[in-house]
Amino acid sequence: MRSKRHAPSREDFMLNEQRKTEQGIFDHNTMRTLGKLFSKGIVSKLDHLIARGKEADVYIAEAGDSEIVKGQQLIVLKFFRIEATAFSNMKDYILGDPRFERQVGRGRYSIINTWCKKEFGNLSIAIQAGVHAPTPYVYSGNILAMQFLGNRETIAPTLLDAELENPEQTLKHIIKDVGRLFSYGLVHADLSEYNILIHGGLPYMIDFGQAISIKHPRAPEFLKKDLTNVLKFFRKRYKIEDSLEKCYGEVISKNVRKD
């Protein structure tokens, strides 16, 4: 006989997760930083938790009256946890990146705040390059405010959860955006079906904290890993075959900026 108990809804699950983690997330420094975002008109109301990652928790918030978020009803606030489980890995991505490695002190707060600044900077470069990604608005301490992808009723699904009408075209868009990012000197370095959202029928890259300069010694390795992850997903889910060597060659040969 089957139990009549139902599995908790996604909303109930996220509410429970929020209750369990809020004590740890909103420490004194984070609350002070959040207060600054309220006072500057970036945020008018903190809503609810929508995602949890290895190093951050993501909340929906109502936008304030600042010109920075003009025209937006909802925004995303990404809180980087001071006690992040991925803390040791963060240092590897930062210390190998010539843009940020001199800015990192020895303390945990220094690493986390630099990681937040790094994601803001990487997102800014992605937008400048024409990559489909959430627009970053502002960062302060360990909090990043950026564009919300979705609406009040639904959040943009991940590539894993979406039902694509034209997977071949979506794959082409992703490879093209990988190339655009490379042409502006960046490799995402953690691309997969979990950090690509489908919004307005287009794939949007998210989670740029670990993105690295193409001058990083492991940049070629990470670029191949990004492409491998994406190609593996489309091959398994949609039976689309494409060559890693071909895609890698297209990215590095056709996307060299000419300033």
N, C-alpha and C positions, 0 to 999 in steps of 0.2 A: 504493500500500500504506500502510495506516495504522500509525502508530507504536504499539508496545505499551506505551509509557510512559504512565502515568496521571497526571492532574493531581493535585497534592498535596491531601490532605484539608484541611478547614477547620481541624482541630486542628493539623495539621503547619504550615499557613500561619501560624496565630496564634503557634505556638511559635517559628517563624523570626522573625516580627515582634517577638516579645518579646525574643529574643536580640539583635536589631539595635538595639533602642531602650533596653534596660535601662541601658546605660552612661550615656546622656544623661538618663534620667528620674531615676535614683537618685543624684543628687548629694549632697553632704555635708548641706546643709540639709534636703533631702527625707528622707534616711535618719534624721536626728535627729528630724524630725517623726514619721516612721513608728515610731521607737522609743518615742515618747511614747504612741502609740496601743496599742502592745503592753503597755507598763507600766501603762496605765490599764485594761487588760482589754477593750478594744474589739475587738482582733484577737488571735487565737492562732496563725494561720498564713496567710501570703500564698500564694495558690494560683497562678492563671494569668491571663494577659491574655485578655480577651474582646472588647474593642473599642478602636479607635483613632479619635480625632477630630482636628479642627484644633487644638484647644487642650488636649486631655487624653487620657490613656490610662486604661482602665477594667479593673480586676482583680477577680476573685472572691477572697474571703478567708474563712477560717473564723472565726466569731465567738468572742470571748473570754468571760469570765465576768462582765463588767460588767452592772449592772442596765439600762444604756442599750440593750443588745442582747439582753436576756433573752428566751429562747424562740426565738432565731434560730440556725440552724446555719451558714448562709452569709450574708455581707453583700457589698456592693460597695464597693471603694475607688476613688475617682476621683482620679487624680494630674494636676494641672494643670501642664503643662510650662512651665518658666521661659522656654524658648526657643520659645514657641508661635508658630506661623505666623500665627495670627489675632490676634496681640498688638495691632496697630494698630487693628483693629476693636473690640477690647475697650474701648478708651478712649472710643470714641464712645457705647457703651451705658452706660458708667459715668458719664461727665461730663454726660450729659443727664438722669441720674436723680438727683433731689434727695435721695434717701435715702443715696447713697454718694459723690457727687462731691467732698464736702469731706474724705473719708477717704483719698483717693488722693494719694500722694506722686509724685515724678517717676521713681522707680526702677522697674525691671522687676519686682522682687520685690513691691513695693507694689501694683502693678497686678494681678499674678497672685493675690496673697493676698486682695485685695479682691474679685476675681472669684469666688474660692472662697467667701468669706463671703457674697457676693451670691447665689450659687446655693443655699447653705444657707438663707438667709433667704427666698428666693422659694419653695423647696420647702415650707418651714414654712407659709407663707401659703397655698399651694395645698392642703396637707392640711387646714388650718383651714377653708378654703372648701368642703371636700368634694370637691375635684377628685381624680380617680384619678391618682395619681403615687406614685413611691417615697418612703417615709418617710425623711427625713433623720435621722441619729443624732447626728453630731458633725462639726465641721470643725476643722482645725488647720493653720495655714500654708497650704500648697498642696494639702492632702489633704482630701477629703470622704468620709465614711463614710455609707452609706445602704442602704436595703432592696434585696435581690436579688430580682428578678422571674424566677421559674423554679424549677428543682430541680436536683439533682446530675446528672441525665441530660440535661436540655435547658434552654436559655435562652429566655425569652419572645421570640418573633419580632417583628420590626418589622411595622407595618401593610403595608409593601411586600411582605414575604415571607409573611405569613399568608394562610390560606384562610378567609375569613369565611363563617359559616353564615347570618348575617343582616346584610348590609352596610347596609341602610337603618337598622336599629336602632343599629348601630355609629356611623354618621354622626350620628344624633341624640344619642348619648351624647357624642360629641366636641364638637358645637356647644353642648350643655348645659354641658360642663365649661369651654369657652371663656367662656361667660357667667358661670359661677360664679367663675372667676378674675378676670374683669372686675369683678364685684360687690365683690371684695375689693381692687380697686385695681391689678390687674396685667394686662399683655398678654404672652403668651409670646414673641412677636416672632421666632420661628424655627420655627413649627410646620409639619410636613410628614409625609409617610408614612415618613420616615427616623427621626423622633424621637417616634413613637408606638408603644408595644409592646402586643401583645395578650396579656393575662395573665388566666387564669380566664374567658375569653370577653369580657373588657372591655378598652377602650382606655385605656392609661396614658400620659400625657404624660411625657417625660423631657427632659433638657438644658435646665434653667431658668436657666443662667448669664446669658443675654442678655435674660431677661424684664425688662420695664421697668414703671415706675409709669405709671398712666394720666395723670399730670401731665407726663410726658415730652412735649416738643413734637411728636415724631413718632409718638406712641401711636396715633392714628387710622390713620395710614398702615400701621403694623406690624400692627394688628388686621385691616385689610382684606387684607393680604398673607397672614396666617395663614389666614383663611377662604378666600381664593382658592386657596391651595395644597391645602387639604383638599378643597374642592369639585372642583377640577380632577382630583385623584386618583380620587375616587369616580365622576366622570363618565366618565373614561377607562377605568377598570378594571371598573366595575360598571354603567355606563350610567345612573347616577342623576343626574337633573337637579335642581338646586336653585339658587335665586337668591342671589347675593352680597348684593344690596340687602336682601332679606328676612332673611337670616341676620344681617347686620350690624345691622339695625334691631332684631331680637329681642335681640341681645346687649346693645346699649347702652340699650334702653328698658325691658327687664324685669329688669335686674340692677343696680339702684342700691340700695346698702345703706342701710338705715334704722336707724342706731345709736340 
